[in-house]
Amino acid sequence: MMLEDLDFREATLDDLPEITAIFRDTIRTVNSQHYSEQQIEVWSSGADNLKKWTERINKFYFLVAELNHQIVGFSYLKNGNYLDGLFVHKDFQRQTIASKLLRIIESRVSMNGFDTIKSDVSITALPFFDSHFYEVEKKQKKSLKGLVFENYIVYKDL
Protein backbone atom coordinates (compact mmCIF):
# COMPACT_ATOMS: atom_id res chain seq x y z
CA MET A 1 0.00 0.00 0.00
CA MET A 2 1.38 3.37 -0.93
CA LEU A 3 0.47 6.09 1.50
CA GLU A 4 0.69 8.81 -1.15
CA ASP A 5 -2.72 7.49 -2.23
CA LEU A 6 -4.10 8.71 1.09
CA ASP A 7 -7.08 11.03 0.70
CA PHE A 8 -8.70 13.25 3.31
CA ARG A 9 -12.31 14.38 3.22
CA GLU A 10 -15.12 15.31 5.54
CA ALA A 11 -17.10 12.37 6.86
CA THR A 12 -20.64 11.59 5.75
CA LEU A 13 -23.27 9.43 7.44
CA ASP A 14 -22.46 6.66 4.94
CA ASP A 15 -19.11 6.34 6.71
CA LEU A 16 -20.69 5.42 10.06
CA PRO A 17 -20.16 1.62 9.85
CA GLU A 18 -16.46 2.01 9.02
CA ILE A 19 -15.89 4.77 11.57
CA THR A 20 -17.50 2.87 14.44
CA ALA A 21 -15.66 -0.34 13.48
CA ILE A 22 -12.31 1.48 13.59
CA PHE A 23 -13.22 3.03 16.95
CA ARG A 24 -14.16 -0.35 18.44
CA ASP A 25 -11.26 -2.37 16.95
CA THR A 26 -8.57 0.19 17.74
CA ILE A 27 -9.60 0.38 21.38
CA ARG A 28 -9.79 -3.41 21.65
CA THR A 29 -6.39 -4.02 20.10
CA VAL A 30 -4.21 -0.93 20.57
CA ASN A 31 -5.47 0.46 23.87
CA SER A 32 -5.75 -2.93 25.57
CA GLN A 33 -2.09 -2.69 26.56
CA HIS A 34 -2.90 0.15 29.00
CA TYR A 35 -6.45 -0.48 30.18
CA SER A 36 -8.25 -3.39 31.83
CA GLU A 37 -10.55 -5.75 29.95
CA GLN A 38 -13.57 -4.20 31.67
CA GLN A 39 -12.44 -0.68 30.76
CA ILE A 40 -11.87 -1.72 27.13
CA GLU A 41 -15.32 -3.29 26.98
CA VAL A 42 -17.05 -0.15 28.30
CA TRP A 43 -14.97 2.26 26.21
CA SER A 44 -15.32 0.34 22.94
CA SER A 45 -19.09 -0.04 23.45
CA GLY A 46 -19.26 3.68 22.63
CA ALA A 47 -19.20 2.48 19.02
CA ASP A 48 -22.80 1.30 19.45
CA ASN A 49 -24.18 4.77 20.17
CA LEU A 50 -25.08 5.62 16.58
CA LYS A 51 -27.07 8.68 17.63
CA LYS A 52 -23.91 10.19 19.13
CA TRP A 53 -21.78 9.34 16.06
CA THR A 54 -24.44 10.81 13.76
CA GLU A 55 -24.39 14.00 15.82
CA ARG A 56 -20.58 14.18 15.67
CA ILE A 57 -20.57 13.85 11.88
CA ASN A 58 -23.36 16.40 11.49
CA LYS A 59 -22.10 18.99 13.99
CA PHE A 60 -18.32 18.74 14.15
CA TYR A 61 -15.47 19.17 11.71
CA PHE A 62 -15.10 15.42 11.13
CA LEU A 63 -12.32 14.21 8.88
CA VAL A 64 -11.64 10.74 7.46
CA ALA A 65 -8.42 9.41 5.91
CA GLU A 66 -9.06 7.06 3.02
CA LEU A 67 -6.77 4.64 1.25
CA ASN A 68 -8.18 2.98 -1.89
CA HIS A 69 -11.75 3.69 -0.77
CA GLN A 70 -11.16 2.19 2.67
CA ILE A 71 -11.31 4.44 5.72
CA VAL A 72 -8.05 3.99 7.64
CA GLY A 73 -8.42 6.75 10.21
CA PHE A 74 -10.54 9.64 11.39
CA SER A 75 -10.42 12.68 13.59
CA TYR A 76 -12.95 15.24 14.75
CA LEU A 77 -12.90 18.70 16.22
CA LYS A 78 -15.44 20.06 18.68
CA ASN A 79 -16.05 23.73 19.55
CA GLY A 80 -13.47 24.90 17.01
CA ASN A 81 -10.36 23.96 19.01
CA TYR A 82 -11.02 20.80 20.99
CA LEU A 83 -9.72 17.61 19.38
CA ASP A 84 -12.37 15.14 20.51
CA GLY A 85 -11.15 12.03 18.72
CA LEU A 86 -8.25 10.69 16.66
CA PHE A 87 -8.25 7.02 15.69
CA VAL A 88 -6.26 5.01 13.15
CA HIS A 89 -7.20 1.53 11.95
CA LYS A 90 -5.33 -1.17 13.88
CA ASP A 91 -3.69 -2.50 10.68
CA PHE A 92 -2.43 0.96 9.68
CA GLN A 93 -0.76 2.11 12.89
CA ARG A 94 2.58 3.96 12.78
CA GLN A 95 2.35 4.95 9.12
CA THR A 96 2.00 8.74 9.63
CA ILE A 97 -1.80 8.70 9.13
CA ALA A 98 -2.46 10.13 12.60
CA SER A 99 0.22 12.79 12.09
CA LYS A 100 -1.37 13.88 8.82
CA LEU A 101 -4.85 13.99 10.35
CA LEU A 102 -3.48 15.99 13.27
CA ARG A 103 -1.77 18.50 10.97
CA ILE A 104 -5.04 19.16 9.10
CA ILE A 105 -6.97 19.48 12.36
CA GLU A 106 -4.38 21.91 13.77
CA SER A 107 -4.54 24.12 10.69
CA ARG A 108 -8.34 24.08 10.97
CA VAL A 109 -8.04 25.28 14.60
CA SER A 110 -5.84 28.18 13.42
CA MET A 111 -8.32 28.99 10.65
CA ASN A 112 -11.05 29.01 13.30
CA GLY A 113 -9.13 31.81 15.01
CA PHE A 114 -7.76 29.91 18.02
CA ASP A 115 -4.14 29.99 19.27
CA THR A 116 -4.31 26.73 21.19
CA ILE A 117 -5.62 23.22 20.54
CA LYS A 118 -6.67 21.00 23.44
CA SER A 119 -7.53 17.34 23.85
CA ASP A 120 -8.10 14.57 26.38
CA VAL A 121 -5.81 11.69 25.44
CA SER A 122 -5.38 8.13 26.64
CA ILE A 123 -2.23 6.75 28.25
CA THR A 124 -1.67 4.91 24.96
CA ALA A 125 -1.81 8.09 22.87
CA LEU A 126 0.32 10.27 25.15
CA PRO A 127 3.70 9.44 23.53
CA PHE A 128 2.24 10.31 20.10
CA PHE A 129 1.05 13.72 21.29
CA ASP A 130 4.29 14.26 23.15
CA SER A 131 6.20 13.68 19.91
CA HIS A 132 4.01 16.36 18.28
CA PHE A 133 4.96 18.95 20.93
CA TYR A 134 1.83 18.77 23.07
CA GLU A 135 2.18 19.69 26.74
CA VAL A 136 0.35 17.93 29.54
CA GLU A 137 -1.93 20.33 31.38
CA LYS A 138 -2.97 17.68 33.88
CA LYS A 139 -3.41 13.99 34.51
CA GLN A 140 -7.01 13.20 35.34
CA LYS A 141 -9.37 10.44 36.26
CA LYS A 142 -12.48 10.30 34.11
CA SER A 143 -15.57 8.30 34.93
CA LEU A 144 -17.41 6.35 32.25
CA LYS A 145 -20.32 4.03 33.09
CA GLY A 146 -19.05 3.65 36.65
CA LEU A 147 -15.45 2.87 35.70
CA VAL A 148 -12.55 5.24 36.28
CA PHE A 149 -10.14 5.89 33.41
CA GLU A 150 -6.84 7.66 33.71
CA ASN A 151 -6.05 10.06 30.91
CA TYR A 152 -4.39 13.39 30.21
CA ILE A 153 -5.51 16.85 29.17
CA VAL A 154 -2.97 18.05 26.63
CA TYR A 155 -2.61 21.28 24.67
CA LYS A 156 -0.39 22.88 22.08
CA ASP A 157 0.09 26.53 21.23
CA LEU A 158 -0.16 26.89 17.48
Sequence and secondary structure as in RCSB ss.txt:
>XXXX:A:sequence
MMLEDLDFREATLDDLPEITAIFRDTIRTVNSQHYSEQQIEVWSSGADNLKKWTERINKFYFLVAELNHQIVGFS
YLKNGNYLDGLFVHKDFQRQTIASKLLRIIESRVSMNGFDTIKSDVSITALPFFDSHFYEVEKKQKKSLKGLVFE
NYIVYKDL
>XXXX:A:secstr
  GGGEEEEE  GGGHHHHHHHHHHHHHHTGGGTS HHHHHHHHGGGG HHHHHHHHHHSEEEEEEETTEEEEEE
EEETTTEEEEEEE GGGTTSSHHHHHHHHHHHHHHHTT SEEEEEEETTTHHHHHHTT EEEEEEEEEETTEEEE
EEEEEEE 
